[in-house]
C-alpha cells in the first residue's frame, strides 16, 4: 500500500509541477514578494508623514473613482485592493474619522452605500504627493518607461484574465 501511496504522491507532484514552468514560478514568487515589500515600504512612509495609511487611501480612492463617489458596501468590499477582511469595522473607522458616510439604498432597504465625504477627498489630495513620491522611490525608479509599459500590459492581462478591460463593470464582466 505504501508503494501505491508513494507513487500517487510522485505522480501528483509531477503533474502539479510540470504545469508550472520554472520561469513562471520565479516570476510569481518575485511578484508577490516585491508586492508585499513595496506595499510595506510605501505604507511606512505614509505613516511616518502622519497621513492616511495605504489601506485607507485605497478604499477612499476606490470611492473617489466610482460614479457619484459612492458604492454599495458589497461592491466596495470586492473592489478594494488592500483591506478586504473585516470591511464593516474598517468602514466604521473611516466613518468615525469623517472620511466616508453611509446612505441607504432607495431601491433596496437592506443595501447601504459607502460615500466619499469632502473630508475624505481632502485627505486623498493631502496624501497624494507623499504617496506618489513613495511610488517613485520604491517602485518606479527601478523600471524604464518601456519596462513599465510591458509590466502594465502583462499585469492587465492577468487582472482581467485575458478579457478586454473595456468589458469590465463595477459588478464584474459584461455579458459576451
N, CA, C and O of each residue as an XYZ file, in Angstrom:
704
protein
N       0.826     -1.188      0.000
C       0.000      0.000      0.000
C       0.870      1.251      0.000
O       0.520      2.253     -0.624
N       2.023      1.195      0.711
C       2.913      2.343      0.771
C       3.457      2.683     -0.615
O       3.607      3.861     -0.937
N       3.748      1.699     -1.424
C       4.264      1.921     -2.779
C       3.230      2.681     -3.615
O       3.568      3.607     -4.352
N       1.961      2.271     -3.484
C       0.885      2.933     -4.226
C       0.763      4.387     -3.764
O       0.624      5.296     -4.582
N       0.817      4.594     -2.458
C       0.719      5.956     -1.927
C       1.891      6.805     -2.404
O       1.701      7.940     -2.842
N       3.119      6.251     -2.319
C       4.296      6.994     -2.775
C       4.201      7.294     -4.269
O       4.539      8.396     -4.703
N       3.748      6.330     -5.050
C       3.620      6.530     -6.492
C       2.565      7.586     -6.791
O       2.745      8.422     -7.676
N       1.477      7.542     -6.055
C       0.411      8.532     -6.242
C       0.922      9.925     -5.920
O       0.669     10.865     -6.674
N       1.631     10.073     -4.819
C       2.197     11.369     -4.446
C       3.174     11.844     -5.505
O       3.152     13.013     -5.891
N       4.038     10.942     -5.983
C       5.015     11.305     -7.000
C       4.320     11.779     -8.278
O       4.702     12.794     -8.860
N       3.300     11.036     -8.707
C       2.571     11.404     -9.932
C       1.874     12.743     -9.725
O       1.910     13.599    -10.608
N       1.244     12.934     -8.574
C       0.542     14.190     -8.282
C       1.522     15.363     -8.282
O       1.255     16.395     -8.898
N       2.655     15.207     -7.595
C       3.654     16.277     -7.532
C       4.212     16.531     -8.933
O       4.388     17.685     -9.323
N       4.486     15.492     -9.678
C       4.992     15.651    -11.046
C       3.979     16.390    -11.905
O       4.343     17.281    -12.671
N       2.708     16.022    -11.780
C       1.651     16.666    -12.554
C       1.557     18.143    -12.185
O       1.505     19.006    -13.062
N       1.535     18.427    -10.891
C       1.381     19.800    -10.434
C       2.569     20.661    -10.850
O       2.379     21.790    -11.302
N       3.766     20.159    -10.708
C       4.937     20.960    -11.019
C       5.190     21.037    -12.515
O       5.783     22.007    -12.987
N       4.753     20.034    -13.274
C       5.007     20.077    -14.712
C       4.159     21.148    -15.393
O       4.528     21.615    -16.471
N       3.055     21.544    -14.811
C       2.196     22.573    -15.382
C       2.775     23.972    -15.183
O       2.477     24.879    -15.960
N       3.576     24.153    -14.181
C       4.139     25.460    -13.864
C       5.610     25.492    -14.261
O       6.441     24.791    -13.682
N       5.908     26.296    -15.234
C       7.296     26.430    -15.688
C       8.107     27.149    -14.619
O       7.576     27.969    -13.871
N       9.387     26.835    -14.555
C      10.275     27.478    -13.589
C      10.268     28.995    -13.749
O      10.267     29.725    -12.757
N      10.262     29.467    -14.979
C      10.272     30.917    -15.207
C       9.011     31.575    -14.663
O       9.068     32.683    -14.130
N       7.874     30.899    -14.796
C       6.622     31.448    -14.276
C       6.591     31.387    -12.749
O       6.109     32.306    -12.087
N       7.110     30.295    -12.207
C       7.168     30.177    -10.744
C       8.056     31.280    -10.165
O       7.696     31.920     -9.177
N       9.210     31.497    -10.784
C      10.110     32.560    -10.328
C       9.428     33.925    -10.437
O       9.521     34.743     -9.522
N       8.741     34.169    -11.562
C       8.043     35.449    -11.752
C       6.960     35.634    -10.689
O       6.814     36.720    -10.127
N       6.204     34.571    -10.417
C       5.138     34.647     -9.416
C       5.702     34.960     -8.030
O       5.231     35.868     -7.344
N       6.706     34.200     -7.636
C       7.281     34.388     -6.307
C       7.896     35.785     -6.173
O       7.731     36.441     -5.145
N       8.592     36.229     -7.195
C       9.192     37.561     -7.168
C       8.107     38.631     -7.115
O       8.234     39.613     -6.384
N       7.033     38.439     -7.895
C       5.917     39.389     -7.905
C       5.299     39.537     -6.515
O       5.148     40.656     -6.027
N       4.940     38.423     -5.872
C       4.276     38.536     -4.570
C       5.229     39.064     -3.502
O       4.811     39.798     -2.606
N       6.500     38.697     -3.590
C       7.485     39.201     -2.625
C       7.713     40.701     -2.811
O       7.744     41.458     -1.842
N       7.871     41.118     -4.065
C       8.071     42.546     -4.347
C       6.839     43.350     -3.966
O       6.956     44.452     -3.428
N       5.665     42.808     -4.240
C       4.424     43.497     -3.887
C       4.349     43.724     -2.379
O       4.108     44.843     -1.927
N       4.554     42.674     -1.613
C       4.462     42.786     -0.151
C       5.487     43.777      0.394
O       5.154     44.622      1.224
N       6.726     43.676     -0.069
C       7.774     44.574      0.426
C       7.488     46.025      0.041
O       7.660     46.932      0.855
N       7.054     46.242     -1.197
C       6.789     47.606     -1.671
C       5.606     48.220     -0.944
O       5.658     49.387     -0.554
N       4.553     47.462     -0.759
C       3.380     47.960     -0.021
C       3.788     48.339      1.396
O       3.395     49.397      1.888
N       4.566     47.494      2.058
C       5.022     47.803      3.422
C       5.855     49.079      3.455
O       5.669     49.915      4.339
N       6.761     49.234      2.512
C       7.625     50.425      2.478
C       6.811     51.698      2.235
O       7.023     52.716      2.893
N       5.886     51.628      1.293
C       5.060     52.807      0.994
C       4.162     53.133      2.184
O       4.027     54.300      2.554
N       3.555     52.126      2.780
C       2.692     52.365      3.935
C       3.480     52.988      5.083
O       2.998     53.905      5.748
N       4.680     52.494      5.312
C       5.527     53.051      6.373
C       5.818     54.526      6.110
O       5.797     55.339      7.034
N       6.084     54.869      4.870
C       6.354     56.263      4.502
C       5.148     57.147      4.792
O       5.305     58.262      5.288
N       3.956     56.666      4.490
C       2.740     57.441      4.756
C       2.511     57.609      6.255
O       2.137     58.690      6.709
N       2.734     56.554      7.017
C       2.560     56.614      8.469
C       3.559     57.591      9.079
O       3.200     58.379      9.954
N       4.812     57.545      8.624
C       5.827     58.477      9.133
C       5.464     59.925      8.833
O       5.799     60.822      9.608
N       4.779     60.161      7.712
C       4.350     61.516      7.338
C       3.025     61.889      7.994
O       2.489     62.971      7.750
N       2.489     60.980      8.839
C       1.219     61.182      9.541
C       0.070     61.453      8.569
O      -0.745     62.357      8.758
N       0.046     60.626      7.521
C      -1.008     60.701      6.516
C      -1.854     59.443      6.566
O      -1.662     58.595      7.438
N      -2.785     59.317      5.640
C      -3.634     58.130      5.590
C      -2.801     56.862      5.429
O      -1.872     56.839      4.621
N      -3.113     55.810      6.177
C      -2.479     54.524      5.887
C      -2.895     54.079      4.484
O      -3.943     54.492      3.986
N      -2.101     53.262      3.865
C      -2.338     52.878      2.476
C      -3.676     52.171      2.282
O      -4.328     52.389      1.260
N      -4.107     51.337      3.217
C      -5.399     50.666      3.040
C      -6.556     51.660      3.097
O      -7.559     51.478      2.407
N      -6.430     52.710      3.913
C      -7.452     53.758      3.950
C      -7.462     54.500      2.618
O      -8.524     54.755      2.050
N      -6.273     54.846      2.124
C      -6.163     55.552      0.847
C      -6.808     54.720     -0.257
O      -7.543     55.253     -1.087
N      -6.538     53.431     -0.270
C      -7.092     52.531     -1.282
C      -8.616     52.560     -1.268
O      -9.236     52.666     -2.326
N      -9.224     52.470     -0.105
C     -10.688     52.472     -0.010
C     -11.259     53.824     -0.458
O     -12.250     53.869     -1.187
N     -10.641     54.911     -0.028
C     -11.129     56.241     -0.414
C     -10.953     56.475     -1.908
O     -11.827     57.056     -2.551
N      -9.830     56.027     -2.466
C      -9.598     56.174     -3.901
C     -10.613     55.359     -4.701
O     -11.088     55.808     -5.744
N     -10.941     54.171     -4.218
C     -11.949     53.343     -4.881
C     -13.279     54.077     -4.927
O     -13.958     54.068     -5.954
N     -13.660     54.715     -3.819
C     -14.895     55.504     -3.800
C     -14.781     56.738     -4.697
O     -15.741     57.099     -5.378
N     -13.628     57.376     -4.699
C     -13.433     58.578     -5.499
C     -13.603     58.286     -6.991
O     -14.085     59.137     -7.738
N     -13.210     57.090     -7.426
C     -13.308     56.713     -8.836
C     -14.710     56.226     -9.224
O     -15.025     56.129    -10.410
N     -15.535     55.926     -8.248
C     -16.864     55.364     -8.505
C     -17.839     56.462     -8.942
O     -17.693     57.621     -8.553
N     -18.826     56.089     -9.749
C     -19.847     57.069    -10.132
C     -20.547     57.631     -8.897
O     -21.008     56.878     -8.039
N     -20.623     58.947     -8.818
C     -21.269     59.585     -7.674
C     -20.461     59.503     -6.395
O     -20.956     59.853     -5.324
N     -19.201     59.037     -6.497
C     -18.312     58.903     -5.332
C     -18.919     57.993     -4.270
O     -18.711     58.197     -3.074
N     -19.676     56.982     -4.717
C     -20.311     56.064     -3.778
C     -20.423     54.681     -4.384
O     -20.509     54.518     -5.601
N     -20.420     53.682     -3.503
C     -20.558     52.281     -3.900
C     -21.367     51.534     -2.855
O     -21.347     51.872     -1.671
N     -22.079     50.512     -3.313
C     -22.707     49.606     -2.348
C     -21.584     48.970     -1.550
O     -20.485     48.757     -2.064
N     -21.862     48.673     -0.313
C     -20.846     48.085      0.560
C     -20.289     46.798     -0.050
O     -19.084     46.558      0.022
N     -21.134     45.976     -0.642
C     -20.676     44.717     -1.234
C     -19.721     44.974     -2.405
O     -18.752     44.236     -2.584
N     -19.986     46.009     -3.196
C     -19.087     46.337     -4.312
C     -17.768     46.886     -3.789
O     -16.703     46.552     -4.309
N     -17.836     47.722     -2.769
C     -16.609     48.265     -2.183
C     -15.752     47.128     -1.627
O     -14.533     47.124     -1.803
N     -16.376     46.180     -0.969
C     -15.634     45.035     -0.404
C     -14.901     44.271     -1.495
O     -13.778     43.812     -1.287
N     -15.531     44.133     -2.658
C     -14.917     43.396     -3.746
C     -13.834     44.200     -4.464
O     -12.884     43.620     -4.990
N     -13.963     45.522     -4.492
C     -13.063     46.344     -5.291
C     -11.829     46.850     -4.561
O     -10.818     47.144     -5.199
N     -11.889     46.960     -3.229
C     -10.693     47.439     -2.539
C      -9.589     46.407     -2.697
O      -9.833     45.200     -2.716
N      -8.397     46.904     -2.808
C      -7.266     46.036     -3.088
C      -6.590     45.554     -1.812
O      -6.168     44.400     -1.740
N      -6.481     46.405     -0.814
C      -5.600     46.121      0.310
C      -6.289     45.692      1.604
O      -5.620     45.156      2.488
N      -7.572     45.902      1.748
C      -8.196     45.605      3.040
C      -9.569     44.990      2.842
O     -10.582     45.680      2.949
N      -9.609     43.691      2.552
C     -10.893     43.038      2.297
C     -11.483     42.387      3.536
O     -12.701     42.235      3.628
N     -10.654     42.003      4.482
C     -11.188     41.331      5.667
C     -11.665     42.375      6.675
O     -11.071     43.445      6.806
N     -12.725     42.054      7.369
C     -13.254     42.960      8.388
C     -13.692     44.298      7.818
O     -13.484     45.341      8.438
N     -14.302     44.269      6.627
C     -14.630     45.524      5.954
C     -15.602     46.382      6.753
O     -15.473     47.607      6.752
N     -16.567     45.778      7.433
C     -17.536     46.574      8.185
C     -16.841     47.380      9.273
O     -17.115     48.571      9.421
N     -15.954     46.761     10.032
C     -15.216     47.506     11.068
C     -14.301     48.549     10.448
O     -14.137     49.646     10.981
N     -13.707     48.194      9.316
C     -12.847     49.119      8.582
C     -13.646     50.358      8.150
O     -13.196     51.488      8.340
N     -14.817     50.141      7.575
C     -15.675     51.249      7.148
C     -16.130     52.060      8.361
O     -16.222     53.285      8.287
N     -16.413     51.384      9.474
C     -16.778     52.098     10.707
C     -15.685     53.084     11.119
O     -15.981     54.210     11.520
N     -14.417     52.659     11.018
C     -13.301     53.557     11.383
C     -13.216     54.739     10.428
O     -13.002     55.871     10.862
N     -13.383     54.487      9.130
C     -13.348     55.579      8.157
C     -14.498     56.558      8.387
O     -14.335     57.771      8.249
N     -15.652     56.019      8.736
C     -16.815     56.867      9.009
C     -16.587     57.686     10.283
O     -16.911     58.873     10.323
N     -16.038     57.064     11.308
C     -15.758     57.764     12.575
C     -14.811     58.943     12.347
O     -14.926     59.972     13.013
N     -13.874     58.792     11.403
C     -12.927     59.860     11.080
C     -13.528     60.903     10.138
O     -12.879     61.900      9.822
N     -14.765     60.678      9.688
C     -15.429     61.626      8.803
C     -14.992     61.541      7.347
O     -15.238     62.461      6.566
N     -14.340     60.428      6.978
C     -13.819     60.282      5.623
C     -14.839     59.706      4.654
O     -14.767     59.936      3.447
N     -15.789     58.957      5.197
C     -16.887     58.432      4.391
C     -18.179     58.586      5.171
O     -18.170     58.785      6.386
N     -19.283     58.493      4.460
C     -20.601     58.451      5.074
C     -21.319     57.218      4.562
O     -20.827     56.514      3.680
N     -22.476     56.970      5.121
C     -23.310     55.857      4.655
C     -24.656     56.413      4.251
O     -25.204     57.309      4.894
N     -25.176     55.857      3.163
C     -26.516     56.222      2.695
C     -27.288     54.943      2.426
O     -26.724     53.947      1.972
N     -28.568     54.977      2.706
C     -29.423     53.829      2.403
C     -29.683     53.777      0.912
O     -29.733     54.803      0.235
N     -29.849     52.563      0.414
C     -30.223     52.378     -0.986
C     -31.725     52.625     -1.109
O     -32.520     52.054     -0.362
N     -32.093     53.460     -2.035
C     -33.510     53.776     -2.215
C     -34.310     52.564     -2.675
O     -35.444     52.364     -2.239
N     -33.725     51.757     -3.551
C     -34.463     50.626     -4.113
C     -34.224     49.303     -3.383
O     -34.761     48.271     -3.787
N     -33.423     49.321     -2.312
C     -33.131     48.105     -1.557
C     -32.888     48.511     -0.101
O     -31.806     48.992      0.236
N     -33.865     48.324      0.740
C     -33.758     48.787      2.134
C     -32.609     48.133      2.894
O     -32.070     48.708      3.840
N     -32.238     46.918      2.467
C     -31.145     46.235      3.154
C     -29.781     46.763      2.712
O     -28.790     46.613      3.426
N     -29.737     47.377      1.539
C     -28.465     47.824      0.981
C     -28.028     49.161      1.552
O     -28.848     50.004      1.917
N     -26.711     49.332      1.621
C     -26.115     50.577      2.108
C     -24.997     50.990      1.165
O     -24.227     50.159      0.684
N     -24.924     52.289      0.911
C     -23.834     52.839      0.131
C     -22.789     53.424      1.069
O     -23.123     54.030      2.087
N     -21.536     53.240      0.721
C     -20.441     53.990      1.339
C     -20.192     55.169      0.407
O     -20.091     54.994     -0.807
N     -20.094     56.369      0.974
C     -19.984     57.590      0.174
C     -18.771     58.385      0.636
O     -18.584     58.611      1.831
N     -17.952     58.805     -0.315
C     -16.788     59.630     -0.005
C     -17.258     61.024      0.427
O     -18.059     61.657     -0.261
N     -16.757     61.489      1.563
C     -17.095     62.829      2.042
C     -16.082     63.847      1.505
O     -15.052     63.476      0.943
N     -16.391     65.128      1.685
C     -15.442     66.174      1.297
C     -14.147     66.037      2.102
O     -13.059     66.246      1.566
N     -14.260     65.687      3.385
C     -13.071     65.464      4.204
C     -12.238     64.310      3.653
O     -11.010     64.384      3.624
N     -12.903     63.254      3.220
C     -12.200     62.132      2.609
C     -11.474     62.552      1.345
O     -10.334     62.145      1.120
N     -12.117     63.358      0.521
C     -11.487     63.855     -0.708
C     -10.271     64.722     -0.369
O      -9.232     64.613     -1.020
N     -10.395     65.578      0.643
C      -9.254     66.420      1.061
C      -8.081     65.570      1.538
O      -6.927     65.863      1.225
N      -8.380     64.515      2.299
C      -7.311     63.636      2.792
C      -6.620     62.889      1.649
O      -5.406     62.688      1.683
N      -7.387     62.480      0.641
C      -6.780     61.876     -0.543
C      -5.802     62.854     -1.194
O      -4.669     62.494     -1.512
N      -6.251     64.082     -1.384
C      -5.418     65.097     -2.028
C      -4.185     65.424     -1.189
O      -3.106     65.656     -1.734
N      -4.340     65.444      0.111
C      -3.224     65.740      1.021
C      -2.187     64.603      1.002
O      -0.987     64.852      1.108
N      -2.654     63.371      0.868
C      -1.788     62.200      0.912
C      -1.060     61.964     -0.411
O       0.054     61.441     -0.414
N      -1.671     62.341     -1.525
C      -1.137     62.006     -2.838
C       0.317     62.424     -3.054
O       1.083     61.601     -3.556
N       0.756     63.633     -2.716
C       2.155     63.982     -3.006
C       3.176     63.032     -2.362
O       4.153     62.646     -3.004
N       2.954     62.664     -1.118
C       3.881     61.752     -0.432
C       3.740     60.342     -1.011
O       4.736     59.645     -1.200
N       2.523     59.932     -1.285
C       2.281     58.612     -1.864
C       2.970     58.505     -3.226
O       3.653     57.516     -3.493
N       2.802     59.500     -4.082
C       3.417     59.434     -5.410
C       4.945     59.438     -5.315
O       5.610     58.756     -6.094
N       5.504     60.193     -4.378
C       6.963     60.166     -4.167
C       7.421     58.774     -3.727
O       8.460     58.281     -4.166
N       6.634     58.158     -2.862
C       6.985     56.819     -2.379
C       6.888     55.784     -3.500
O       7.684     54.847     -3.546
N       5.921     55.946     -4.400
C       5.815     55.044     -5.552
C       7.075     55.158     -6.405
O       7.626     54.152     -6.853
N       7.523     56.391     -6.626
C       8.747     56.601     -7.405
C       9.934     55.972     -6.686
O      10.722     55.247     -7.294
N      10.060     56.250     -5.390
C      11.218     55.769     -4.628
C      11.288     54.257     -4.527
O      12.365     53.676     -4.655
N      10.163     53.622     -4.303
C      10.168     52.187     -4.008
C       9.746     51.297     -5.174
O       9.777     50.072     -5.057
N       9.350     51.903     -6.308
C       8.890     51.104     -7.439
C       9.356     51.658     -8.787
O      10.133     51.014     -9.491
N       8.888     52.827     -9.134
C       9.073     53.348    -10.488
C      10.533     53.543    -10.882
O      10.890     53.343    -12.043
N      11.369     53.926     -9.946
C      12.766     54.190    -10.309
C      13.526     52.933    -10.744
O      14.619     53.030    -11.301
N      12.957     51.776    -10.493
C      13.610     50.526    -10.878
C      13.181     50.036    -12.263
O      13.665     49.009    -12.739
N      12.271     50.774    -12.909
C      11.760     50.373    -14.214
C      11.977     51.478    -15.238
O      11.768     52.655    -14.946
N      12.396     51.093    -16.437
C      12.429     52.060    -17.538
C      10.981     52.287    -17.989
O      10.079     51.546    -17.597
N      10.770     53.297    -18.799
C       9.424     53.541    -19.320
C       8.905     52.338    -20.099
O       7.743     51.961    -19.955
N       9.755     51.737    -20.921
C       9.305     50.584    -21.713
C       9.023     49.374    -20.815
O       8.075     48.629    -21.066
N       9.830     49.172    -19.780
C       9.562     48.070    -18.843
C       8.238     48.307    -18.106
O       7.477     47.366    -17.883
N       7.968     49.540    -17.734
C       6.711     49.858    -17.054
C       5.517     49.562    -17.958
O       4.503     49.036    -17.499
N       5.635     49.898    -19.235
C       4.555     49.616    -20.178
C       4.345     48.115    -20.355
O       3.209     47.644    -20.385
N       5.430     47.374    -20.470
C       5.339     45.916    -20.619
C       4.731     45.294    -19.360
O       3.859     44.430    -19.450
N       5.186     45.732    -18.200
C       4.651     45.216    -16.940
C       3.162     45.529    -16.814
O       2.372     44.662    -16.442
N       2.780     46.762    -17.123
C       1.368     47.150    -17.037
C       0.518     46.315    -17.995
O      -0.579     45.883    -17.640
N       1.018     46.094    -19.190
C       0.281     45.293    -20.171
C       0.127     43.849    -19.687
O      -0.961     43.277    -19.765
N       1.207     43.270    -19.194
C       1.150     41.883    -18.719
C       0.227     41.746    -17.509
O      -0.579     40.818    -17.442
N       0.342     42.663    -16.560
C      -0.498     42.572    -15.358
C      -1.961     42.870    -15.662
O      -2.846     42.362    -14.974
N      -2.229     43.678    -16.671
C      -3.613     43.918    -17.092
C      -4.232     42.629    -17.610
O      -5.389     42.329    -17.316
N      -3.458     41.862    -18.384
C      -3.963     40.565    -18.858
C      -4.267     39.647    -17.682
O      -5.285     38.956    -17.675
N      -3.389     39.641    -16.694
C      -3.609     38.806    -15.514
C      -4.848     39.291    -14.755
O      -5.711     38.494    -14.389
N      -4.926     40.591    -14.525
C      -6.040     41.164    -13.761
C      -7.387     40.831    -14.383
O      -8.323     40.447    -13.682
N      -7.482     40.976    -15.685
C      -8.759     40.760    -16.377
C      -8.862     39.374    -17.001
O      -9.749     39.115    -17.814
N      -7.951     38.488    -16.616
C      -7.962     37.102    -17.077
C      -8.049     37.018    -18.594
O      -8.781     36.196    -19.145
N      -7.293     37.880    -19.257
C      -7.236     37.865    -20.705
C      -8.408     38.531    -21.400
O      -8.427     38.622    -22.628
N      -9.384     38.999    -20.637
C     -10.550     39.664    -21.229
C     -10.235     41.122    -21.513
O      -9.262     41.675    -21.000
N     -11.062     41.726    -22.328
C     -10.919     43.133    -22.673
C     -11.280     43.979    -21.452
O     -12.402     43.883    -20.954
N     -10.348     44.812    -20.956
C     -10.646     45.656    -19.786
C     -11.833     46.591    -20.021
O     -12.471     47.030    -19.064
N     -12.135     46.899    -21.285
C     -13.283     47.755    -21.583
C     -14.605     47.036    -21.367
O     -15.667     47.659    -21.375
N     -14.537     45.735    -21.177
C     -15.736     44.940    -20.950
C     -15.989     44.692    -19.463
O     -16.781     43.821    -19.102
N     -15.319     45.454    -18.606
C     -15.447     45.273    -17.166
C     -16.302     46.390    -16.586
O     -16.144     47.558    -16.943
N     -17.200     46.023    -15.698
C     -18.032     46.983    -14.981
C     -17.708     46.875    -13.497
O     -16.923     46.018    -13.091
N     -18.307     47.734    -12.692
C     -18.094     47.659    -11.245
C     -18.563     46.335    -10.667
O     -18.030     45.871     -9.659
N     -19.541     45.735    -11.289
C     -20.095     44.493    -10.752
C     -19.525     43.252    -11.410
O     -19.961     42.144    -11.098
N     -18.568     43.399    -12.306
C     -17.946     42.238    -12.929
C     -17.857     42.410    -14.432
O     -17.853     43.532    -14.938
N     -17.786     41.286    -15.148
C     -17.656     41.329    -16.592
C     -19.013     41.468    -17.256
O     -20.004     40.891    -16.808
N     -19.041     42.248    -18.338
C     -20.257     42.362    -19.160
C     -20.470     41.041    -19.850
O     -19.523     40.289    -20.075
N     -21.700     40.758    -20.184
C     -22.021     39.523    -20.927
C     -21.396     39.579    -22.300
O     -21.349     40.637    -22.927
N     -20.920     38.449    -22.766
C     -20.328     38.392    -24.106
C     -21.370     37.992    -25.118
O     -21.068     37.887    -26.307
